[in-house]
Amino acid sequence: MGPVGTTVKFKFGFASPTSYINCQNPDNSGAPLTGEMHQRGVQIKNNQTTIAQATLHTDHPFWESFVPDSPRHFDQLASRAQNMAGTYIVTLNDVVLDQYTGLTDAQNRALPWRICDPTYHPIDSGPTIHFDDTGLPQPNPSYAAFMTYNQITQGHLNADGRCAVQRHY
């Protein structure tokens, strides 16, 4: 990676066909099902416009866990950026062999936690950046797989309506 202050661009071509079903809708009125925040679906009203907006939260691949709104990180990606004609770029292929259980830089040195937000606390006291895979149905130490699994949760209805996810990969 380049000197501090270097811009790092990313190109992630996720191959993760996904369907979003039974979406909760924050625009609905009425009581939701037990354990949910909002009623599901779209309520159609006579002689009124009804909006059903598909929202993609593109921050999900940067999460440190599978907990919704988990803290986001980029150091582990920037440390793997390649200099392409003066532009630093990182792709999923650059992290496919990285293990999210203990992330390292391109020279295979352990990456320490870097904390810019004084209210943030790492997931535990470990000295190296690592992420929590609780909820991952098929353990796979690849950081690219971890990012992809988080990426599939990015589909929402009307901004923050959570959906059930069907993976097709």
N, C-alpha and C positions, 0 to 999 in steps of 0.2 A: 504494500500500500504506500501511497505517497505521503508527503509531509502533512502535519496537522493542518486542518483547514481545507484539505483537498476535497473536491466534490466527487462523490461516488455515485454513479448511476447504476440502476439495476434493471435486468431484463429477466423476468420469470415467466416462462411458458408452461403453466401448470397443465398437466395432462390428467385431469380429474373430473370427468363428466359426472355431474351431480344433479339430482332433482330435489326441489324444496317443496315439501308437502305439509298440510295441516298447519299452515302459518297462523300465528297469533297476529292480531291486528290492533295496534294501540288506538286506532280511530273508532273501534267498536265500543258501544255502550253495553252495560250489563255485566253480570258476574262471569268471570272466566271459570274454566274447569279447575278442579283442585290442583294446586301446585303450579299453576300457570299465571302469568301476569295479565293477560288480555284474552278476550274471546277470540276464537279462531274464525278465519274466513273474512268475507266482504259482505257487509250489510247493504242491500240494495233498497233504496227508498223511492217511492212513487214520485215521478215528475221532478227528480233531483239528480244532479250529477254525482256520481260516486267515483272516488279516486282509489285506485289500487295500484300503488307504486312499488315496483321491484327495486330494492335498494341493495347495493353491493358494498359491504364494508371492506375495503381493500387493505385495511390495517391488520386483519386477522393473521396473515402469515408471519408477522413480526412478534406475535404474542409469545410469552415465556411459558405458558401452560394452556390447557384447554378450558380454563375457567373464562366465561364471558367477560370481556373488557379487561383481560389480563394485561399487565404492563408490556410495553413494546420495547424491542431492542434492535439495534442495527450494527453495533460494534463487531459482532461475530461475522457479519456479512462483509462489512467494509474491510476487515482484515484479510479477506480472500479476494478482493478486487484485483483484476488484471489490468495492466496498463496497455490500452489499445490505441496506439497512435496519439498518445498524450491525454486520453480520456480513460479514467478508471471505471471499469464495469465489472459487476458481479452477476452471475447467473446461478440457476439451480445446480447446473453441472459443477460449479465451483465448490459446492457444499455437499454433494451427494455422498462423499466418503467421510465427511465430518460427523462426529457423534455428539448429539445434543446433551449427552450425559457429562461431557467435559470438553468444552470447545477450545480450539487452538487456532493460532494464526497460520499464515502460509508457511512459516518456518517451523511449524509444529510446536510453538511455545504456548503454554497455557495462557488463556485470556482472563485477566482479572476482571471482576465486576467494576464497572465505571458508573458512578452514580452522580448525575447532574441535578436530580430532583431530591431535595432534602427530606421529602415525605416518603420516598421510595425505600423499601427494605427488600434485599434479595430473598429468594425463597427459602434459604437456609444460610448457615454460616460458612459454607464451602467457599474457598478462595477463588475458584475458577467459575466463569460463566457456565451454567448448565440449566437445563429446563426440565420442568415437571411433566412426565408423560402419563400421569394419572388420568384414566379415561381413554387412553389409546387402546383400541380393541386388539391390535396385533403388534406387540412390541417390535420395533425396528429402530436400531440406533442411528439411522441416517438422519441428519438434520434436514435434508431435502424432503424426506418422507414426513417428518414432523411438521415442517412448514406446509406441506400439501394437505395434511390432515386438518390443520387449522384453517387453511384456505377454503376448504369445502364448506365451512360454517358461515361464510360471508354473505349468503343470501338472506334477505329480510323482507318483510312486507311493511310498507309505509314507515320507513326509517328504522324502527327498532322492534318490529314484530318478529319474534323468533320462529323458525321453521324446523320441522323434522327434516333430517337430511337422508337422502338415499344415495349411496355411492354406487357408481356404475363403472368402477375400475378395480 
